[in-house]
Amino acid sequence: MTTTNVDLEDLDLWAGPRDRIDEIFTTLRAAEPCYTQEVAADGTRFGGYWSLTRFADIADVSRRPDDFSSAKGANIPDFPPDLTEFFGSIIAMDDPRHARLRRIVSRGFTPRTLDALKSDVESIAAEVIGEIADRGECDFVADVAALLPLRVIIDLMGIPRSEERFIIEATNTMFGITDPEYVPDQTTRGRREALERTGRDLAELVRELAEDRIANPRNDLVTTLVVSGSEGENLTPQELASFFILLVGAGNETTRNAIAHGLRGLTDHPPQRALWQADFESMAPAAVEEVVRWASPVLHMRRTVTADGVRVGDHEFQRGEKVVLWYYSANRDEAVFEDAAALELRRRPNDHLGFGAPGPHFCLGAHLARREITVTFRELFRQLPDIRAAGEPVWMRTNFLNAIKHLPAEFTPRSANLPR
């Protein structure tokens, strides 16, 4: 193939097998690692953008926030400033605003705080997997991968379990905005109305929660973020609502897709699965990193050039140009990862970009995500040791997340192993 027929805006491409996508990125890394595409597949002109596909270039840009701004948005298309800020939260900010909000929200993600969550994550994993253990089959995404990390988040924030289904449906709408299964009206107006309605409903839920905690503090994340700091060092109810939308994206969707890809990968690579099951604890740290690399749950983030003459490698950018960092491609860069398409759970070193690249926007919840993935597979191997993907994944129609929306799975029901 040649680079002249590469269309990274073709959503039908992203709703299909990954072999074709891997071929495209392999070609771009070799022939045109800084690639521009002026017009989307549907004819919409986004003003053009540059796609970076090599690991080294993406890592370089991520360490240079003064040259490559996040404040114009993390998505390829431009949104109105109010939507960019509300749905982007801290990932769509530069310093000093970014530094202030990250400093505040970091209070809820300290090692001590996350260590205190260990037993909660373990009990939630046992609960979620136990709910399907006697069935013999399930939709692994809906029943496990999507539910488990979301339940951790809503319990952490003190949100009632009665809101769980609503939040799952809302996140499906937000991140599946270009998928007709979640948003039937795929006109520009239909997508925008669905996005605004969903954001408004989620924000109202969290604003009410924030106002309650200001008046009646509790031992939960919301109280930590809106009450516990000094003057000017707490989130406002509006800021909390925006951060929550990011949290259910970064904290739920990322982990959800890593877990789903993990089961798919272990099914397709039986020797790797056998190695992990034979020595779970000692292999878990490297195995989880490899699952995240191989899954690359977030496909890309965008930056905007801040000045004329900014350079990356041999390319010189101009102020206002968009630069898209394709993490999925970086995590398959043959210059960094040997046999990159393979799932190799003992891969070391493994300095992947599955949680974003080094720099101010590295994923704040990476430690929590690693714990959730570890606990999920430990519990799966304990309760359902032979669980496997039982069919092809159904991909979400989006080029922002490497999202599996349905994955049939089968296993020996737990009841079949009980003494009679």
C-alpha positions in Angstrom: 0.0 0.0 0.0 1.0 3.7 -0.3 0.4 6.6 2.0 -1.8 8.4 -0.6 -4.8 6.2 0.2 -4.5 6.3 4.0 -7.7 7.7 5.7 -7.5 7.7 9.5 -10.9 9.4 9.7 -12.6 6.4 8.1 -14.7 5.2 11.1 -15.7 2.0 9.2 -11.9 1.2 9.2 -11.9 1.4 13.0 -15.0 -0.8 13.3 -13.2 -3.6 11.6 -10.3 -6.0 12.1 -7.0 -4.5 13.4 -4.8 -6.2 10.8 -5.6 -3.5 8.3 -4.9 -0.7 10.8 -1.6 -2.4 11.7 -0.7 -2.4 8.1 -1.5 1.3 7.7 0.6 2.3 10.7 3.5 0.1 9.7 3.5 1.9 6.3 3.3 5.3 7.8 6.1 4.7 10.3 8.4 3.6 7.5 7.4 6.0 4.7 5.7 9.1 6.2 5.9 9.2 10.0 4.6 12.8 10.0 1.5 12.4 7.8 -1.1 14.9 6.9 -4.7 14.3 5.9 -6.8 17.3 4.9 -10.3 15.9 4.6 -12.2 13.3 6.6 -13.9 10.3 5.0 -17.3 12.0 5.1 -16.0 15.1 3.4 -15.8 17.2 6.5 -12.8 19.5 6.5 -11.1 19.8 9.9 -8.5 22.2 8.7 -6.0 19.4 8.4 -3.8 17.8 11.0 -0.5 16.1 11.3 -0.3 12.4 12.4 2.8 11.3 14.3 3.2 7.6 14.3 6.7 6.9 15.7 7.4 6.3 19.3 10.3 8.7 19.6 8.4 11.6 18.0 5.3 11.1 20.2 7.4 10.9 23.4 9.3 14.1 22.3 6.1 16.1 21.8 4.6 14.9 25.0 7.5 16.4 27.0 7.2 19.8 25.4 3.9 21.4 26.6 5.2 24.9 25.9 5.5 24.0 22.2 2.5 21.7 21.9 -0.6 22.9 23.8 -3.4 20.8 25.1 -5.8 23.7 25.8 -7.4 23.7 22.3 -8.7 20.1 22.9 -7.6 16.5 22.8 -9.8 15.4 19.9 -9.1 15.8 16.3 -12.1 18.0 15.4 -12.5 21.4 17.1 -15.4 21.8 19.5 -16.8 25.0 21.0 -14.6 26.2 23.9 -17.2 25.4 26.5 -17.6 21.8 25.3 -13.8 21.4 25.0 -13.3 22.5 28.6 -16.2 20.6 30.1 -15.6 17.3 28.4 -11.8 17.6 28.5 -11.2 18.7 32.0 -7.5 18.6 32.9 -6.4 16.9 29.7 -7.6 20.0 27.7 -5.7 22.5 29.8 -2.2 24.0 30.0 -0.4 25.3 33.1 -1.1 27.1 35.3 -4.7 25.9 35.3 -3.7 22.3 34.5 -1.2 22.3 37.4 -3.8 23.6 39.9 -6.4 21.0 39.0 -4.0 18.2 38.8 -2.6 19.1 42.2 -6.1 19.0 43.7 -7.2 15.8 42.1 -3.9 14.1 43.0 -5.1 14.2 46.6 -7.5 11.4 45.7 -4.9 9.2 43.9 -2.0 9.1 46.4 -0.3 5.6 46.9 -1.7 5.6 50.5 -5.3 6.3 49.2 -5.0 3.7 46.5 -3.5 1.1 48.9 -6.5 1.6 51.1 -8.7 0.7 48.2 -7.1 -2.7 47.6 -9.6 -4.7 49.6 -12.5 -2.8 48.0 -11.2 -3.5 44.4 -10.8 -7.2 45.3 -14.3 -7.5 46.8 -15.8 -5.7 43.8 -14.0 -8.1 41.4 -15.2 -11.1 43.3 -18.7 -9.7 43.3 -18.9 -8.9 39.6 -17.3 -12.1 38.4 -19.4 -14.1 40.9 -22.5 -12.7 39.3 -21.8 -14.5 36.0 -19.9 -17.5 37.4 -22.8 -20.0 37.1 -23.9 -19.0 33.6 -21.3 -20.6 31.4 -21.2 -17.7 29.0 -21.5 -14.0 29.0 -20.8 -10.8 27.0 -17.5 -10.2 28.7 -17.5 -6.4 28.0 -21.0 -5.7 29.3 -20.9 -8.2 32.2 -17.3 -7.8 33.4 -14.9 -5.4 31.6 -17.3 -2.4 31.6 -18.9 -3.0 34.9 -16.0 -3.7 37.2 -13.9 -0.5 36.9 -17.0 1.6 36.8 -18.2 0.1 40.1 -14.9 0.8 41.6 -15.2 4.5 40.6 -18.7 5.0 41.8 -18.0 3.4 45.1 -14.9 5.5 45.5 -16.9 8.6 44.9 -19.8 7.6 47.1 -22.3 7.5 44.2 -25.2 5.2 44.9 -25.2 1.9 43.0 -28.7 2.7 41.8 -27.0 5.2 39.3 -24.7 2.5 37.9 -26.8 1.6 34.8 -27.4 5.3 34.0 -23.6 6.0 34.2 -22.8 3.0 31.9 -25.3 4.1 29.3 -24.0 7.7 29.6 -20.4 6.7 29.0 -21.4 4.5 26.1 -23.0 7.6 24.6 -20.1 9.9 25.2 -17.4 7.6 23.9 -19.5 5.9 21.3 -20.9 9.2 19.9 -20.0 8.1 16.4 -21.5 4.6 16.8 -25.1 4.2 15.8 -25.7 1.5 18.4 -25.3 4.2 21.1 -26.4 7.3 19.1 -28.9 6.3 16.4 -29.1 9.8 15.0 -25.6 10.1 13.4 -26.2 13.6 11.9 -24.0 16.4 13.3 -26.9 17.8 15.1 -27.9 14.4 16.5 -24.4 13.7 17.9 -24.1 17.1 19.4 -27.5 16.9 21.1 -26.8 13.5 22.5 -23.4 14.7 23.8 -24.8 17.8 25.4 -27.8 15.9 27.0 -25.6 13.2 28.4 -23.0 15.7 29.8 -25.8 17.8 31.3 -27.3 14.8 33.1 -24.0 13.5 34.4 -23.0 17.0 35.5 -26.3 17.4 37.4 -25.7 14.1 39.3 -22.2 15.1 40.3 -23.0 18.7 41.2 -25.7 17.6 43.6 -23.2 15.2 45.1 -20.6 17.9 45.5 -23.0 20.3 47.2 -24.1 17.6 49.6 -20.5 16.8 50.6 -19.7 20.5 51.1 -22.6 20.6 53.6 -22.1 17.0 54.9 -18.6 15.7 54.4 -18.0 11.9 54.2 -15.1 9.6 53.8 -15.1 9.5 50.0 -13.3 10.9 47.0 -15.8 13.7 46.4 -15.2 15.0 49.9 -11.5 14.8 49.4 -11.7 16.9 46.2 -14.3 19.6 47.2 -13.7 20.0 51.0 -10.3 18.8 52.2 -8.0 21.4 50.8 -7.1 25.0 51.8 -8.8 28.0 50.2 -8.5 27.8 46.4 -7.3 24.2 46.6 -10.7 22.5 46.3 -12.7 21.7 43.1 -15.9 23.7 42.6 -19.0 21.6 41.9 -18.7 22.5 38.2 -15.0 21.5 38.1 -15.9 18.2 39.9 -18.6 17.5 37.3 -16.1 18.0 34.5 -13.4 15.9 36.3 -16.0 13.1 36.8 -16.7 12.9 33.1 -12.9 12.6 32.5 -12.7 10.0 35.3 -15.4 7.7 33.9 -13.6 8.0 30.6 -10.0 7.6 31.7 -10.8 5.5 34.7 -13.5 3.3 33.3 -13.1 3.2 29.5 -9.3 2.8 29.5 -9.4 -0.1 32.1 -12.5 -1.6 30.5 -10.8 -1.9 27.1 -7.5 -3.2 28.6 -9.4 -5.9 30.4 -11.4 -6.8 27.3 -8.3 -6.9 25.1 -6.6 -8.9 27.8 -9.1 -11.8 27.5 -8.9 -11.6 23.7 -5.1 -11.7 23.8 -4.9 -14.6 26.3 -7.4 -16.6 24.2 -5.3 -16.0 21.0 -2.0 -16.7 22.8 -2.6 -19.9 24.8 1.1 -20.3 25.8 1.1 -16.8 27.3 -2.0 -17.6 29.3 -0.5 -20.8 30.6 2.6 -19.0 31.8 0.5 -16.4 33.7 -1.8 -18.9 35.3 1.1 -21.1 36.4 2.8 -18.2 38.3 0.3 -15.4 38.5 1.8 -13.1 41.2 5.3 -13.0 40.0 4.3 -12.5 36.4 1.5 -10.0 37.1 3.4 -6.7 37.0 5.0 -7.4 33.6 1.9 -9.1 32.3 -0.3 -6.1 33.1 2.1 -3.7 31.4 2.1 -5.9 28.3 -1.7 -6.1 28.3 -1.9 -2.3 28.4 0.7 -1.9 25.6 -1.0 -4.5 23.4 -4.4 -3.0 24.0 -3.5 0.7 23.6 -6.9 1.6 25.0 -6.6 5.3 24.0 -5.7 5.5 20.3 -4.6 9.1 20.2 -4.5 12.5 21.8 -4.1 15.8 20.0 -1.9 18.8 20.6 -1.8 22.3 19.0 1.4 24.0 17.9 2.0 27.2 19.9 4.6 29.0 17.6 6.0 29.1 14.1 9.1 27.1 13.5 8.6 24.4 16.2 10.4 21.2 15.0 10.1 17.5 15.6 12.7 15.6 13.8 13.0 16.9 10.3 9.6 18.5 10.3 8.9 22.2 11.0 5.4 23.1 12.2 3.5 26.4 12.1 1.5 28.0 14.9 -2.1 26.6 15.2 -1.4 23.4 13.4 -2.9 20.2 14.9 -0.6 17.3 15.8 -2.2 14.0 16.6 -0.2 11.5 18.7 -1.1 8.0 17.7 -0.3 5.9 20.8 -1.5 2.8 19.2 1.1 3.1 16.5 3.9 4.0 18.9 3.1 0.9 20.9 3.7 -1.2 17.8 6.8 0.7 16.7 9.3 -2.0 15.5 12.2 0.3 16.5 11.2 0.0 20.1 9.3 -3.3 20.5 10.5 -6.6 19.0 7.6 -8.6 17.5 5.3 -5.8 18.5 2.1 -7.4 17.3 2.5 -10.3 19.6 1.3 -10.5 23.2 4.5 -11.3 25.2 3.7 -11.2 28.9 7.4 -11.3 29.9 8.4 -8.4 27.7 11.1 -6.3 29.4 11.8 -3.5 29.1 8.3 -2.3 28.2 8.2 1.5 28.3 4.9 1.7 26.4 2.6 4.7 25.9 -0.6 2.9 27.0 -1.1 5.5 29.7 0.0 8.4 27.6 3.6 9.5 27.1 5.9 11.1 29.7 5.1 14.6 30.5 2.5 16.7 32.4 -0.5 14.7 31.0 0.7 11.2 32.0 -2.4 9.3 33.2 -3.1 10.2 36.8 -5.0 6.9 37.4 -2.3 4.6 36.0 -1.6 3.0 39.4 -5.3 2.3 40.0 -5.8 0.9 36.5 -2.9 -1.5 37.0 -4.4 -2.7 40.2 -7.8 -3.2 38.7 -6.4 -5.2 35.8 -4.3 -7.3 38.1 -7.2 -8.0 40.5 -9.6 -8.8 37.6 -7.4 -11.5 36.0 -6.5 -12.9 39.4 -10.2 -13.3 40.2 -11.0 -14.6 36.7 -8.4 -17.3 37.0 -9.6 -18.2 40.5 -13.3 -18.4 39.7 -13.4 -19.1 36.0 -10.0 -20.7 35.1 -10.9 -21.7 31.6 -12.7 -18.5 30.5 -12.0 -17.6 26.9 -13.3 -15.4 24.1 -15.8 -17.4 22.2 -16.1 -15.3 19.0 -14.8 -12.2 17.3 -14.9 -8.9 19.1 -17.4 -6.3 18.0 -15.5 -3.0 17.7 -16.9 0.4 18.6 -17.1 2.7 15.6 -14.6 5.3 16.8 -11.0 6.3 16.2 -10.5 7.7 19.7 -10.6 4.5 21.8 -9.5 1.1 20.8 -12.8 -0.1 22.1 -14.4 -3.5 22.1 -18.1 -3.1 22.7 -19.1 -6.8 22.8 -17.0 -9.9 23.3 -18.7 -13.3 23.7 -17.0 -15.5 26.3 -17.6 -19.0 27.6 -16.4 -21.0 30.6 -17.2 -24.0 32.7 -19.9 -22.8 35.1 -18.6 -22.6 38.7 -21.4 -24.9 39.9 -20.0 -27.7 37.7 -16.9 -27.8 39.9 -18.7 -27.9 43.3 -18.9 -31.2 45.2 -22.1 -33.1 44.7 
